[in-house]
Amino acid sequence: MPLNLSNTAARGRTYAAARMMAGLDQAALAHAAGLSAGTISNVERGRDSRPDTLRAIRRVLTREGVLIAFSANNGMASVQISFAADNEEEE
């Protein structure tokens, strides 16, 4: 059964997933982005989507190797993580 989420709720969950993939809690992300933990919580609950707020969060996540991408064509979002593979993983 597919999730029935509003766009703002889905966006919030996307940002929460990205934060967790980066290994950050809300307070650490807030500090690095120059925001309050309450603002991060609001974003993740779909209650704050101001462009400047979202840009600040994405900058921090990108530095941590996590990219949030939104498709203009279909409105889909994806979260990607990059990391250096161990030599053992390349075999």
C-alpha positions in Angstrom: 0.0 0.0 0.0 1.6 3.3 -1.0 2.1 6.1 1.4 -0.5 8.8 1.2 1.5 11.9 2.2 1.1 15.5 1.3 4.0 17.1 -0.6 5.1 19.0 2.5 5.0 15.9 4.7 7.0 13.9 2.1 9.5 16.7 1.8 9.9 16.7 5.6 10.5 12.9 5.6 13.1 13.3 2.9 15.0 15.8 4.9 14.8 13.7 8.0 16.1 10.6 6.1 19.0 12.7 4.7 19.9 13.9 8.2 19.9 10.4 9.5 22.0 9.1 6.6 24.5 11.9 7.4 24.7 10.6 11.0 23.5 13.9 12.5 20.8 14.5 15.1 18.6 17.5 14.8 20.7 19.6 17.2 24.0 19.0 15.3 22.4 19.7 11.9 20.8 22.9 13.4 24.1 24.1 14.8 26.0 23.4 11.5 23.3 25.2 9.4 23.0 28.2 11.7 19.4 27.3 12.6 17.5 26.2 15.7 16.7 22.6 16.5 13.0 23.6 16.5 13.4 24.8 12.9 14.9 21.4 11.9 12.0 19.7 13.6 9.5 21.9 11.8 11.2 21.2 8.4 11.1 17.4 9.1 7.4 17.6 10.0 6.6 19.5 6.8 5.9 22.8 8.6 8.7 24.9 7.3 9.8 25.0 3.7 11.3 28.5 3.3 13.9 28.3 0.5 16.7 29.9 2.6 16.1 27.4 5.4 16.2 24.4 3.0 19.3 25.7 1.3 21.1 26.0 4.6 20.2 22.4 5.5 21.2 21.1 2.1 24.6 22.8 2.3 25.4 21.0 5.5 24.1 17.7 4.2 26.1 18.0 1.0 29.3 18.6 3.0 28.5 15.4 4.9 28.2 13.5 1.6 24.4 13.4 1.4 22.6 14.8 -1.5 18.8 15.5 -1.7 17.6 15.7 -5.3 14.1 16.7 -6.5 12.9 16.0 -10.0 11.1 18.9 -11.7 9.6 16.4 -14.1 7.7 14.1 -11.8 8.0 15.8 -8.4 9.9 12.8 -7.0 12.7 13.2 -4.4 15.6 11.0 -3.8 18.3 10.9 -1.1 21.8 9.7 -2.0 24.8 9.2 0.1 28.4 9.1 -1.1 31.3 7.6 0.8 34.8 6.2 0.1 34.6 2.5 -0.4 37.0 0.2 1.5 39.4 -1.8 -0.7 37.5 -4.9 0.4 34.2 -3.6 -1.0 35.7 -3.0 -4.5 36.4 -6.6 -5.1 
